[in-house]
Amino acid sequence: MSMNTIKPDEILDAKGLSCPMPLLKTKKALKGMDSGQILEVLGTDPGSKNDIPDFCKKGGNELLGMEDHPDGYTRYFIKKG
């Protein structure tokens, strides 16, 4: 699935935040969403590249994909379980 074809229901800008804030904000955003909705997270914290996929696996959410953006941040697409 191409990341450019995913249409998120919500976008969380966590750029510039240090661990654990990106993950905590991701959890909070997903809590307010319905099952099946998609959250796009924008982050610059290198730890999130491990934290977010692990959180998705353990929390019953689906990481649809992640990609590095040329502007120095990573995009994560999470489908709420």
FENSUL-V202437 format. One record per pair of residues at least 4 apart in sequence whose C-alpha atoms are under 7 Angstrom apart, sorted by the first residue. I is the first residue (numbers start at 1). J is the second residue. Records with the same first field share a line. If there is no record, write none. Layout:
I: J  J
This chain:
3: 65
8: 38  39  40
9: 37  38  39
10: 38  39  40
11: 39  40  41
12: 40  41  42
13: 41  42  43
14: 22  41  42  43
15: 42  43  44
16: 44
17: 21  22  45
18: 22  45
19: 45  47
20: 24
21: 25
22: 26  43
23: 27  51  52
24: 28
25: 29
26: 30
27: 31
28: 32
29: 33
30: 80
33: 37
34: 80
35: 80  81
36: 79  80  81
37: 79  80
38: 77  78  79  80
39: 77  78  79
40: 75  76  77  78
41: 75  76  77
42: 73  74  75  76
43: 73  74  75
44: 72  73  74
47: 51
48: 52
49: 53
50: 54
51: 55
52: 56
53: 57  63
54: 58
55: 59
56: 60  61  62  63
57: 61
60: 81
61: 78  79  80  81
62: 78  79  80  81
63: 77  78  79
64: 77  78  79
65: 76  77
66: 74  75  76  77
67: 74  75  76
68: 73  74  75
69: 73  74  75
